[in-house]
Amino acid sequence: MLASRQLLGVARSRALGSTASKGLRCMATVTDSPLDRKVRQNNWEEGNFINYKKMSENLAIVRSRLNRPLTFAEKILYSHLDDPEGQDIERGVSYLRLRPDRVACQDATAQMAILQFMSAGMPSVANPTTVHCDHLIEAQIGGAKDLERAVSINKEVYDFLSSACAKYNIGFWKPGSGIIHQILLENYAFPGGLLIGTDSHTPNAGGLGMCAIGVGGADAVDVMANLPWELKAPKVIGVKLTGQMSGWTAPKDIILKVAGILTVKGGTGAIVEYHGPGVETVSATGMATICNMGAEIGATTSVFPFNDRMYDYLAATKRKDIGDFARSYAKELREDEGAEYDQLIEINLSELEPHINGPFTPDLATPISKFSEAVKANGWPDELKVGLIGSCTNSSYEDMSRSASIARDALNHGVKAKSTFFVTPGSEQVRATIERDGQLQTFEEFGGVVLANACGPCIGQWDRKDVKKGEANSIISSYNRNFTGRNDGNPATHSFVTSPDLVTAMTIAGTLHFNPLVDKLKDKDGNEFLLTPPTGDALPDRGYDPGQDTYQAPPANRDAVSVQVSPTSDRLQILSPFQPWDGKDALDCPILIKAQGKTTTDHISMAGPWLKYRGHLDNISNNMLIGAINAANGEANKVKNTTTGEFDAVPAVARDYKKKGIKWVVIGDWNYGEGSSREHAALEPRHLGGLAIITRSFARIHETNLKKQGMLPLTFSDPADYDKIQPDDRVDIHCTELEVGKPLTMVVHPKDGEPFEVKLSHTFNAPQIEWFKNGSALNTMAKANK
C-alpha cells in the first residue's frame, strides 16, 4: 500500500513537472498541498505572497475551538488572527488581534500616517504598503489641465510622499493613476485577503472576496510597524440575493436598497456578507460597487464569496495565477453550510427596482417609480443642474459601457445631455480602455466633460461655478456619499445618489421628474421615443489597456534617500508627541460645543479646500468642528468662550482654552463621526486641548481614532442624558475611574441649579487604556520600543 502511494506521488510530480519553470514548488510526496504554492500577491512586488496555507492552518485551530459553521467574513478574520489558539472569540464582544496582508493609504491621509510612522523610527515598513495620489486634484475644467494644475500646486506634498515612499519601501502611485480603491481592485485585492486602508471606502475590495477595512492613519501605522491590528469582533449581517437583475436595475440599486433598510448606522459593528444564488449574476466590479457604499451604513466592511465572476476579473487584470490559487482554496472562500447571521436580509433581484437616494443623506431610499412624487411632496428643486458619473463607487468598464450605451441611444435620436454632465474615470487603465473602445468619445459627443482619474467632486474637490453658494439646486451622481455641502460646499445643493445608468438618462431630460423606464423623450424632429435599457460588457473584449505607467517602485538602495519636509512649510509639519495624562480627574471643564443632530467627519474636519493642510496639524486644526451645529443657537462655527463671554469660531475658542490651560469636552448626538475615516477629526480636538467627546453613540472608525490619539470617546449610559446637558454647563470627568467594562462618572455643574451625576460608558480594553495614560497609541509604541 505504501509503495503504491509513493508511486502515486512520483507520477503526480512528473505530471506537474512543467510547472517548475513557473517557480512553483513541486514535491513528490502525498503530503504536498496545493496551498504550498508560492503565488505573488500582485504583479508589482517580488517578495510578497498569498499565504493560504497559514490561513488554512489558523482556521483549523479556530474550528476545533468553536465547533460551529463559520460565515465567510469570520473565516477571513479568524484566518488572520495573531494568536488563533488563545484569542477570545465572541462576535460583537471580543477584541481581535489581527495580522493584515496589506496597508493602503490615499494621499490626503498618507501624509499624517507617514509622519506618524517616521516618529516610530523604523527603517522600512514591515508589511506591504502603497500610497495613492487621488484626493488633491480639483475638478475645474477637464482631466489633463486639472491634473497639470494639481501637480504644480501640490508639488511639495507629492515630493514628500514620493521621497517617503522611496525611503520606507512603499509603492507609490503618482497623481493621475486613479482612485485608490479602483487601483486596489485592479492590482492588489485577492480573495480571502485582509487589507486595511486609510479611507472609509476601502471595502470596495470586497468585490474580489477580500476583507478590506477602512481605518485611521494610526491603525495603519501599527501594521506598517508590524504590530497586531485590533478590531472588535464584528457581528455579521447576511444579505441573501436571489433572482437576476435586468433592464435598468444595476448593482448600485442593491446597496441603495440595503441602505434604505439598515440606515446610516444599521451596519455599525458588523460586516455585511452577501450570499445566495443571485450573487452569481453580479459582475466583480458590480460587487465592488455594493461593498464600496457599505461604508454609508456604518458597516465595518462588506464581502462577497469567491466565484467565477471574480476569477474572470482576476484573469482580465493579468492575475490568472491568483484566480487558479483561489480555486484551490475555494471551500474556505465562502460561508459554511449552516452558518448563522446576526441579522438576515433577503432581496429578490428580479423584483428590485432602480433607486435614487437622498438628498442630504445616503439612506433616504426612493424607488424610481415613486421618485417624481417625492420630489413634488418635499419641494426639492426639480431642475437637474448637474449629473456626475464615475468615482470609486461606479467607474468600472461595465459602468462606463452601460452609460455610454444610453448616451449613444440619445445621440442616435439627435439629442444630448440637457444638464451639465461630468465623467470621472476610476483609473488610468479604465480611462485608456474606454478611450480605445470609443465610450469616451461618445461621452464627449453627448456633451460630457471628462475629469481627471481622481476623486474630484465626490469629496468636494470641485471648483463649481454654475450656482452661487446658498442657491437651492439639485445634482445627481453615481457617488456614494451626499451629506450637506459635501460635493460643492453649498449647503443648499440637493445631492442625490443613484446608478450611472439613471444619472446619464436623467441628464438627457434635465429634470428630476423623468423616469426612463416609462417616460418618453422627444428626438430632434419632435417625435417621442423611449430610451433603450442600458447594455454593457462586464469586461473589455480586447482586454484592458493599461495606459500610462504611473507606478513608482521603491529603489533597490534606499539608504541615500532623504524625506523632503521644509521646516517653513505651511502644508507639512513634523509631529510632536502629545502629553501623557496627568493621572488626575478633570474638573470644571467647559463644553466647547454641544453639537446638535448629524455630525459627520465632514462637519468635524471638512475636506475640499482644507485637504491641502492634511500634512500640517496646526493649520488644518483651524477647520475643527466649523460645520457642526451648535445646540445653543442653531448656528455653525459660533460658540461662546466661557472665559470672556464673547462668541467666536470653534477653533479660536479651543485655542484660547488651550493657551489658558483649560481642558474642554464636546457633547455630541447619535452616530457621531460617521462618514470618512479621516483621523484629522480626532487629531484636531486632541491638538487643541480637548479631553473627551461625549455622545449618544459613535461611528466605529471615529471612536477608534479618538482612542488612538489619547482622547476619551464616551457615550451616555442613558442616551436621554444628552438632553439634560446645556451648552453653558461645566463638567467634571472622573478619569481615575477608567476601567475595562465599568462606566465612569461625569458631574454636571449647571449655570443655575444643583450639580448632578451622569454615567458615561466606554469600550476601552486594557491596552487602549494605556493609550490614554501615555497620551496616545504612538506614545505607547515608542515607550515599548525604548
C-alpha positions in Angstrom: 0.0 0.0 0.0 2.8 2.4 1.0 4.7 1.6 -2.3 1.7 2.4 -4.4 1.2 5.7 -2.6 4.8 6.6 -3.2 4.4 5.7 -6.9 1.3 7.9 -7.0 3.4 10.8 -5.6 6.1 10.3 -8.3 3.5 10.2 -11.0 2.0 13.4 -9.7 5.4 15.0 -9.5 6.0 14.2 -13.2 2.6 15.5 -14.2 3.4 18.8 -12.5 6.9 18.9 -13.9 6.1 21.6 -16.4 5.2 24.0 -13.6 8.7 24.2 -12.3 9.6 26.8 -14.9 6.9 29.0 -13.3 8.7 28.9 -10.0 6.1 26.7 -8.3 7.0 24.2 -5.5 6.6 20.6 -6.7 7.5 17.9 -4.1 7.0 14.2 -4.8 5.0 13.5 -1.6 1.4 12.8 -0.9 1.5 15.5 1.8 2.2 18.2 -0.8 -0.7 20.5 -0.7 -2.0 22.8 -3.5 -1.8 25.5 -0.8 2.0 25.1 -0.7 2.4 27.1 -4.0 4.2 30.4 -3.9 1.8 32.8 -5.6 2.6 36.5 -5.6 0.0 38.9 -4.1 0.3 41.1 -7.2 2.4 41.9 -10.3 4.3 44.8 -8.7 6.1 43.3 -5.7 8.5 40.4 -5.9 8.6 39.0 -2.4 5.0 39.2 -1.1 3.0 36.0 -1.4 -0.5 34.8 -0.6 -0.4 32.5 2.3 -3.5 30.3 2.0 -1.7 27.5 3.8 -1.2 29.6 7.0 -4.7 30.9 6.7 -6.0 27.3 6.4 -4.0 26.2 9.5 -5.3 29.1 11.6 -8.9 28.3 10.5 -8.4 24.6 11.5 -7.4 25.7 15.0 -10.4 28.1 15.3 -12.8 25.5 14.0 -11.6 23.0 16.7 -12.3 25.6 19.3 -15.7 27.0 18.1 -17.1 23.8 16.7 -19.7 25.5 14.5 -20.2 26.6 10.9 -18.5 29.9 10.0 -19.5 32.8 7.9 -17.1 33.9 5.1 -16.4 37.1 7.0 -15.4 35.1 10.1 -13.2 32.8 8.0 -11.2 35.8 6.7 -10.8 37.4 10.1 -10.0 34.3 12.1 -7.5 33.0 9.5 -5.6 36.2 10.1 -5.5 36.0 13.9 -2.2 36.7 15.6 -3.0 34.0 18.2 -5.6 31.6 17.0 -5.1 29.3 19.9 -5.5 31.8 22.7 -7.6 34.6 21.1 -11.0 35.1 22.8 -13.6 34.9 20.0 -17.2 36.2 20.5 -18.9 38.2 17.8 -19.7 41.8 18.9 -17.7 41.4 22.1 -14.1 40.3 21.8 -11.2 42.4 20.5 -9.4 40.5 17.8 -5.7 40.9 17.3 -5.1 40.5 13.5 -2.3 40.4 11.0 -3.4 42.1 7.8 -1.8 41.2 4.5 -1.5 44.8 3.3 -1.9 48.5 4.0 -3.1 51.2 1.5 -3.2 55.0 2.0 -4.6 57.8 -0.2 -2.5 61.0 -0.4 -4.6 63.1 2.0 -4.4 60.5 4.8 -1.0 59.2 3.9 0.7 62.4 4.9 -0.3 62.0 8.5 0.2 58.2 8.5 3.7 58.6 7.2 4.5 61.5 9.6 3.4 59.2 12.4 5.4 56.2 11.1 8.5 58.4 10.8 8.2 59.2 14.5 8.3 55.4 15.2 12.0 55.4 14.0 11.8 52.3 11.8 13.9 52.0 8.6 11.2 50.3 6.5 7.5 49.3 6.6 7.2 45.8 7.9 4.1 44.9 5.8 3.4 45.7 2.1 2.1 49.2 1.8 1.1 51.5 -1.0 0.2 55.2 -1.3 -2.2 56.5 -4.0 -2.5 60.2 -5.1 -6.1 60.8 -5.8 -7.6 63.3 -3.3 -5.7 66.5 -4.1 -6.8 67.0 -7.7 -9.5 69.6 -8.0 -12.1 69.3 -10.8 -12.2 72.6 -12.7 -12.1 72.4 -16.5 -11.1 68.9 -17.5 -8.8 66.0 -16.9 -5.4 66.9 -18.4 -5.4 70.6 -17.3 -6.8 69.9 -13.8 -4.1 67.2 -13.3 -1.3 69.6 -14.5 -2.6 72.3 -12.1 -2.7 69.8 -9.2 0.8 68.6 -9.8 2.0 72.2 -9.7 0.0 73.3 -6.6 0.7 70.1 -4.6 4.3 69.7 -5.7 5.6 69.9 -2.1 3.2 67.2 -0.8 3.8 64.9 -3.8 7.6 65.3 -3.3 7.2 64.4 0.4 5.1 61.4 -0.4 7.3 60.2 -3.2 10.5 60.6 -1.2 9.0 59.0 2.0 7.7 56.0 -0.1 11.1 55.5 -1.6 12.8 55.8 1.8 10.4 53.4 3.7 9.9 50.8 0.9 6.3 51.8 0.0 4.8 51.5 -3.5 3.8 55.0 -4.9 1.0 55.6 -7.4 1.5 59.0 -8.9 -1.2 61.7 -9.5 -3.3 60.6 -12.5 -3.0 56.9 -11.6 -6.6 56.7 -10.4 -8.7 56.4 -7.3 -7.1 54.3 -4.6 -10.0 51.8 -4.4 -10.0 51.2 -8.2 -6.2 50.7 -8.2 -6.5 48.2 -5.3 -9.2 46.2 -7.1 -7.2 46.2 -10.4 -3.8 45.3 -8.8 -3.8 44.3 -5.1 -7.1 42.8 -4.0 -7.2 39.0 -3.7 -9.9 36.5 -2.4 -9.6 35.8 1.3 -7.1 38.5 2.0 -7.2 41.1 4.8 -6.4 44.7 3.9 -6.6 47.9 5.9 -6.8 51.3 4.1 -6.9 54.9 5.4 -10.1 55.7 3.6 -13.6 54.7 4.5 -14.4 53.2 1.1 -11.6 50.7 1.3 -14.3 47.9 1.5 -14.5 48.3 -2.3 -12.0 45.3 -2.5 -14.8 43.1 -1.1 -15.8 42.8 -4.8 -12.9 40.3 -5.1 -13.7 38.5 -1.8 -11.2 40.5 0.2 -11.9 41.7 3.7 -10.9 45.4 3.2 -11.5 47.7 6.2 -11.3 51.5 6.4 -9.2 52.8 9.3 -7.4 55.9 10.6 -3.8 56.5 9.9 -2.7 55.5 13.4 -4.1 52.0 12.8 -2.2 51.8 9.5 1.0 52.8 11.4 0.5 49.8 13.7 0.5 47.4 10.8 3.3 49.3 9.0 5.3 48.9 12.2 4.5 45.1 12.5 2.2 45.4 15.5 -1.0 43.3 15.5 -4.1 45.3 14.5 -7.0 45.4 16.8 -10.7 45.2 15.8 -13.7 44.5 17.9 -15.1 41.2 16.5 -17.8 42.3 14.2 -21.3 40.8 14.1 -22.3 39.5 10.6 -25.3 40.7 8.7 -26.3 38.4 5.9 -27.8 39.6 2.7 -29.2 36.8 0.6 -29.6 37.6 -3.1 -32.0 35.6 -5.3 -33.2 36.2 -8.8 -31.4 38.2 -11.5 -31.3 41.9 -12.4 -32.5 43.1 -15.8 -33.3 46.3 -17.7 -32.5 49.5 -15.8 -31.7 47.8 -12.5 -27.9 47.8 -11.7 -25.7 46.6 -8.8 -25.8 50.0 -7.3 -29.5 49.5 -6.6 -28.7 46.6 -4.3 -26.8 48.8 -1.9 -29.2 51.7 -2.3 -32.0 49.3 -1.2 -29.8 47.9 1.7 -29.0 51.5 2.9 -32.7 52.2 3.0 -33.3 49.1 5.1 -30.4 49.5 7.5 -29.9 53.3 7.6 -26.6 55.1 8.1 -25.9 53.4 11.4 -27.6 50.0 10.9 -24.3 48.3 9.9 -22.2 49.7 12.7 -20.1 47.0 14.4 -21.0 44.5 11.6 -19.7 43.0 8.4 -22.3 42.7 5.6 -21.9 39.4 3.9 -23.7 38.8 0.6 -24.6 35.3 -0.4 -27.2 33.3 -2.3 -27.8 32.3 -5.9 -28.2 35.9 -7.0 -24.5 36.6 -6.3 -23.5 34.6 -9.4 -25.3 37.1 -11.6 -23.4 40.2 -10.5 -20.0 41.2 -12.0 -16.9 41.5 -9.9 -16.9 45.3 -10.3 -20.6 45.3 -9.5 -19.9 43.5 -6.3 -17.2 46.1 -5.6 -19.7 48.9 -6.0 -22.0 47.3 -3.5 -19.2 46.8 -1.0 -17.9 50.3 -1.5 -21.1 52.0 -0.5 -21.5 49.7 2.5 -19.5 52.4 4.3 -22.7 54.5 4.2 -24.5 52.2 6.5 -21.6 52.2 9.0 -20.5 48.6 8.2 -17.0 47.5 9.2 -16.8 46.1 5.7 -18.8 44.1 3.1 -17.8 40.9 1.3 -18.9 38.6 -1.5 -17.9 34.9 -1.7 -15.3 33.9 -4.3 -16.9 32.9 -7.6 -16.3 32.7 -11.4 -17.0 36.4 -11.9 -14.1 37.2 -9.6 -11.9 34.6 -11.4 -12.7 36.2 -14.8 -11.8 39.7 -13.4 -8.5 38.4 -12.0 -7.7 36.8 -15.3 -8.6 40.0 -17.2 -6.3 42.1 -15.0 -3.4 39.7 -15.6 -3.7 37.8 -12.3 -5.0 34.4 -13.5 -2.4 32.7 -11.3 -4.2 34.2 -8.2 -7.6 33.0 -9.6 -6.2 29.5 -10.0 -4.8 29.6 -6.5 -8.1 30.8 -5.1 -9.9 27.9 -6.7 -7.7 25.5 -4.8 -8.8 27.3 -1.6 -12.3 27.9 -2.7 -14.0 25.9 0.0 -12.8 28.5 2.6 -13.7 31.4 0.4 -17.4 31.3 1.1 -19.7 30.7 4.0 -20.0 27.2 5.6 -23.3 25.5 5.1 -25.5 26.3 8.1 -23.6 29.5 9.0 -25.7 31.8 11.1 -26.0 35.5 10.7 -26.9 38.1 13.4 -29.4 39.6 11.0 -30.7 38.4 7.6 -32.0 40.5 4.8 -33.4 38.9 1.5 -33.5 40.7 -1.8 -35.0 39.3 -5.0 -33.1 40.9 -7.8 -35.8 40.0 -10.3 -38.1 42.4 -8.4 -35.6 45.0 -7.4 -36.5 48.5 -8.8 -33.9 51.2 -9.6 -33.5 53.5 -6.6 -32.5 57.2 -6.0 -31.2 58.0 -2.5 -31.1 61.4 -0.9 -30.9 64.3 -0.6 -28.5 65.2 2.3 -28.2 61.6 3.5 -27.3 58.3 1.6 -30.0 56.2 3.3 -33.2 58.1 2.2 -34.1 55.5 -0.5 -36.8 56.0 -3.0 -37.7 53.6 -5.9 -37.7 55.4 -9.3 -41.5 54.8 -9.7 -42.1 57.0 -6.6 -39.3 59.5 -7.0 -41.1 62.2 -9.0 -43.9 62.1 -6.4 -41.3 62.5 -3.6 -39.7 65.5 -5.4 -43.1 67.3 -5.5 -44.1 66.3 -2.0 -40.8 67.6 -0.5 -40.4 70.7 -2.6 -37.0 69.6 -3.9 -35.7 71.7 -6.8 -36.8 69.7 -9.8 -34.5 71.1 -12.4 -31.4 68.9 -12.7 -28.4 71.1 -12.9 -25.6 68.5 -13.0 -25.2 64.8 -13.5 -21.9 63.1 -12.5 -20.8 59.5 -13.1 -17.7 57.7 -12.1 -15.9 57.9 -8.7 -14.5 55.0 -6.7 -18.0 53.5 -6.5 -19.0 53.4 -10.1 -16.2 53.8 -12.6 -15.7 50.3 -13.9 -15.6 49.4 -17.6 -19.1 47.9 -17.2 -20.5 51.2 -15.7 -18.9 53.3 -18.4 -20.1 50.9 -21.2 -23.7 50.9 -19.9 -23.8 54.7 -19.5 -22.2 55.2 -23.0 -24.9 52.9 -24.5 -27.6 55.3 -23.1 -25.7 58.4 -24.4 -25.3 56.8 -27.8 -29.0 56.0 -27.9 -29.8 59.6 -27.2 -27.3 60.8 -29.8 -28.9 58.5 -32.4 -32.1 60.4 -31.8 -30.3 63.7 -32.2 -30.3 64.8 -28.5 -27.6 65.4 -26.0 -27.4 66.0 -22.3 -29.5 68.9 -21.2 -27.8 69.1 -17.8 -24.1 69.6 -17.3 -22.5 66.1 -17.4 -19.2 65.1 -15.8 -17.4 61.8 -16.2 -14.7 60.6 -13.7 -12.8 57.5 -14.8 -11.7 55.5 -11.8 -8.2 54.7 -13.0 -5.8 55.3 -15.9 -6.5 51.8 -17.0 -10.2 52.3 -17.3 -9.7 55.7 -18.9 -7.3 54.3 -21.5 -9.6 51.4 -22.3 -12.8 53.4 -22.7 -10.8 55.8 -24.9 -9.6 52.9 -27.1 -13.1 51.4 -27.2 -15.0 54.6 -28.0 -17.0 55.2 -24.9 -15.0 58.3 -24.1 -15.7 59.8 -27.5 -19.4 59.1 -27.0 -19.5 60.9 -23.7 -17.8 63.9 -25.3 -20.2 64.0 -28.2 -23.0 63.7 -25.6 -21.7 67.0 -24.1 -19.8 65.4 -21.2 -16.7 66.8 -19.6 -14.1 64.1 -18.8 -12.4 64.8 -15.5 -9.1 63.5 -14.1 -8.7 60.0 -12.8 -9.2 61.1 -9.2 -11.9 61.7 -6.5 -12.9 65.2 -7.6 -16.4 66.3 -6.8 -17.2 63.2 -4.8 -15.0 64.6 -1.9 -15.6 68.3 -2.5 -12.7 68.8 -4.9 -14.9 70.7 -7.3 -14.5 74.3 -8.3 -18.1 74.7 -9.2 -19.2 77.9 -10.9 -22.8 77.4 -12.2 -24.6 78.3 -9.0 -23.9 80.7 -6.1 -23.4 79.4 -2.6 -26.8 79.3 -0.9 -28.7 78.8 -4.1 -31.0 75.8 -3.9 -30.4 73.3 -6.7 -30.3 69.6 -7.5 -27.5 67.4 -8.7 -27.4 63.6 -9.2 -24.4 61.4 -9.1 -23.2 57.8 -9.1 -21.1 58.6 -6.0 -21.5 57.1 -2.5 -22.0 60.0 -0.2 -24.2 63.0 -0.3 -24.1 64.8 3.1 -24.9 68.5 3.1 -22.3 70.6 1.2 -20.1 67.5 0.6 -19.8 67.8 -3.2 -19.6 71.6 -3.8 -19.5 73.3 -0.4 -23.0 74.6 -1.0 -25.4 73.6 1.9 -28.4 74.3 -0.4 -27.3 71.8 -3.0 -29.7 68.8 -3.0 -27.4 65.9 -3.9 -28.9 62.5 -4.9 -27.1 59.2 -5.4 -28.1 56.6 -7.9 -26.6 54.3 -10.6 -24.6 55.7 -13.5 -27.4 54.5 -15.8 -30.1 56.7 -14.1 -27.7 59.6 -13.9 -27.0 59.5 -17.6 -30.7 59.1 -18.5 -31.8 62.0 -16.3 -29.2 64.4 -17.6 -30.9 64.0 -21.0 -34.2 65.1 -19.6 -32.7 67.7 -17.3 -35.4 67.1 -14.7 -35.9 65.0 -11.6 -39.4 64.2 -12.8 -38.0 61.8 -15.5 -38.4 58.1 -15.2 -36.6 56.4 -18.1 -38.5 53.1 -17.6 -41.8 54.7 -18.6 -41.3 58.4 -19.6 -40.6 59.3 -23.3 -38.3 61.9 -24.7 -38.6 63.9 -27.9 -36.0 63.5 -30.6 -34.6 66.2 -32.9 -37.7 66.1 -35.0 -40.1 66.3 -32.1 -41.1 62.6 -32.2 -41.4 60.7 -28.9 -39.1 57.8 -28.1 -38.3 55.6 -25.1 -34.7 55.1 -24.1 -33.4 51.6 -24.7 -32.4 49.9 -21.4 -28.6 50.0 -20.9 -26.2 47.3 -22.1 -22.5 46.9 -21.5 -19.8 44.3 -21.1 -18.5 43.4 -17.6 -15.0 43.1 -19.1 -13.5 44.6 -22.3 -13.4 42.1 -25.2 -9.9 43.1 -26.2 -8.6 43.2 -22.6 -7.6 46.3 -20.6 -5.3 49.0 -22.0 -3.0 49.9 -19.0 -2.5 53.5 -20.4 0.4 55.5 -19.0 2.8 53.9 -16.5 2.1 55.8 -13.2 3.7 53.5 -10.6 6.9 54.3 -8.7 8.5 51.2 -7.1 10.8 51.7 -4.1 14.5 51.8 -5.2 16.8 48.9 -4.5 19.1 51.1 -2.4 17.1 53.3 -0.1 19.9 54.5 2.2 20.7 57.6 0.2 17.0 58.7 0.0 16.1 61.7 2.2 12.5 62.6 3.1 11.6 66.1 1.9 10.0 68.3 4.6 10.7 72.0 4.8 10.7 73.5 8.3 9.0 76.6 6.9 6.2 74.7 5.1 2.6 75.6 5.7 1.5 72.2 4.3 3.7 69.8 6.1 4.7 69.7 9.8 6.8 67.1 11.7 4.7 65.8 14.6 5.4 66.4 18.3 4.2 63.8 20.8 1.1 64.5 22.8 1.4 64.9 26.6 0.5 61.9 28.7 -2.4 62.0 31.2 -1.6 63.7 34.5 -3.2 61.0 36.5 -6.0 63.2 37.9 -9.7 63.8 37.4 -10.5 66.7 35.1 -12.5 69.3 37.0 -14.6 72.3 35.8 -14.3 71.6 32.1 -16.3 73.9 29.7 -18.3 72.4 26.9 -16.7 73.7 23.7 -19.8 72.9 21.8 -22.9 70.8 22.2 -23.3 69.5 18.7 -26.9 69.0 17.6 -28.0 66.4 15.0 -25.8 64.8 12.4 -22.2 65.4 13.0 -20.1 63.6 10.4 -16.3 63.8 9.9 -17.1 66.4 7.2 -18.6 68.6 10.0 -15.6 67.9 12.3 -12.8 68.3 9.7 -14.0 69.4 6.3 -12.4 68.2 3.1 -12.5 70.4 -0.1 -10.0 73.3 0.2 -8.8 72.0 3.6 -7.2 68.9 2.0 -4.1 70.9 1.3 -3.3 71.1 5.0 -3.7 67.3 5.7 0.1 67.1 6.5 0.1 70.2 8.8 -1.8 69.5 12.0 -1.8 73.1 13.4 -3.0 74.6 10.2 -5.8 72.1 9.5 -7.0 72.4 13.1 -8.5 75.8 12.0 -11.3 73.8 10.5 -12.2 71.8 13.6 -15.9 71.4 14.1 -16.7 74.5 12.0 -19.5 72.6 10.3 -21.2 71.3 13.5 -24.5 72.9 14.5 -24.3 74.5 18.0 -27.4 73.4 20.0 -27.2 76.8 21.9 -28.0 78.9 18.9 -28.7 76.6 15.9 -25.6 78.1 14.1 -22.4 76.6 12.8 -19.0 77.9 14.0 -20.3 80.2 16.6 -19.7 79.2 20.2 -19.4 81.2 23.5 -16.0 81.5 25.1 -16.9 80.9 28.8 -13.8 82.8 30.0 -14.6 86.0 28.1 -18.4 85.8 27.4 -17.7 86.5 23.7 -18.9 84.4 20.8 -16.2 83.2 18.3 -15.3 80.5 15.9 -15.0 77.0 17.4 -11.2 76.6 16.7 -10.5 80.0 18.1 -12.2 79.3 21.4 -10.5 75.9 21.6 -7.1 77.6 21.1 -7.9 80.2 23.8 -8.8 77.5 26.3 -5.6 75.6 25.4 -3.5 78.7 25.9 -5.1 79.2 29.3 -4.5 75.5 30.3 -8.3 74.7 30.3 -9.3 71.1 29.2 -12.6 71.1 27.3 -15.2 68.5 26.1 -17.6 68.2 23.2 -21.2 66.9 23.6 -22.4 65.0 20.5 -25.6 63.3 19.2 -26.2 59.9 17.6 -23.6 58.2 15.4 -21.1 61.0 15.9 -18.2 60.9 13.4 -20.0 58.9 10.7 -18.6 59.2 7.2 -15.0 59.4 6.1 -12.3 57.7 8.1 -10.2 60.8 8.4 -8.2 60.8 11.6 -7.8 64.5 11.5 -11.3 64.7 13.0 -9.6 63.0 16.1 -6.2 64.6 15.8 -7.5 68.2 15.8 -9.5 68.1 19.1 -6.5 66.5 20.7 -4.1 69.1 19.3 -6.4 71.9 20.5 -6.6 70.7 24.1 -9.7 68.5 24.1 -10.1 65.8 26.7 -13.3 63.9 25.9 -16.0 63.6 23.2 -19.3 62.6 24.9 -22.1 61.4 22.7 -25.2 59.3 22.4 -23.2 56.9 20.1 -20.2 56.8 17.8 -19.4 55.6 14.3 -16.8 52.8 14.6 -13.7 54.3 12.9 -14.0 57.7 14.6 -14.3 56.1 18.1 -11.1 54.1 17.5 -9.3 57.2 16.0 -10.1 59.2 19.2 -8.7 56.4 21.4 -5.5 56.2 19.3 -4.9 60.0 19.9 -5.3 59.7 23.6 -8.8 61.1 23.9 -11.8 59.8 25.8 -14.7 58.8 23.5 -17.5 58.3 26.0 -21.2 57.6 25.5 -24.2 58.5 27.7 -25.1 55.2 29.5 -28.7 56.6 29.2 -28.9 58.4 25.8 -31.6 60.6 27.2 -29.0 62.3 29.4 -27.9 64.2 26.2 -30.9 66.4 26.6 -30.1 67.2 30.3 -26.8 68.9 29.3 -26.9 72.6 28.5 -24.1 74.2 26.4 -23.1 76.5 29.2 -22.8 73.8 31.8 -19.4 72.8 33.2 -18.4 69.2 33.9 -16.0 67.1 35.9 -14.8 63.9 34.2 -13.6 61.3 36.7 -10.8 59.9 34.6 -9.4 58.0 37.5 -12.4 55.7 37.3 -11.4 54.5 33.8 -11.5 50.7 34.0 -12.4 47.9 31.5 -16.1 47.3 31.4 -17.0 49.9 34.0 -18.7 53.3 33.4 -17.2 56.4 34.7 -18.8 59.4 36.3 -19.4 62.9 34.9 -20.6 65.6 37.4 -22.5 68.3 35.6 -22.5 71.8 37.1 -25.4 73.8 35.6 -25.1 77.5 35.3 -28.2 77.8 37.5 -29.0 74.8 39.7 -27.6 71.9 41.7 -24.8 69.6 40.4 -25.9 66.1 39.2 -24.1 63.0 38.1 -24.3 61.3 34.7 -22.9 57.8 34.0 -20.7 57.5 30.9 -20.0 54.2 29.1 -16.9 53.4 27.0 -15.4 50.5 25.0 -11.8 50.7 26.2 -9.9 47.5 26.7 -6.8 47.3 28.9 -4.2 48.1 26.1 -6.4 51.0 24.9 -6.4 52.4 28.5 -2.6 52.5 28.2 -3.0 54.7 25.1 -5.0 57.2 27.2 -2.5 57.1 30.1 0.5 57.5 27.8 -1.0 60.3 25.7 -1.6 58.3 22.5 -1.1 54.9 20.9 2.0 56.2 19.2 3.5 57.2 22.6 2.7 53.7 23.8 4.5 52.2 20.8 7.6 54.5 21.3 7.6 53.6 25.1 7.6 49.9 24.3 10.5 50.3 21.8 12.8 52.1 24.3 
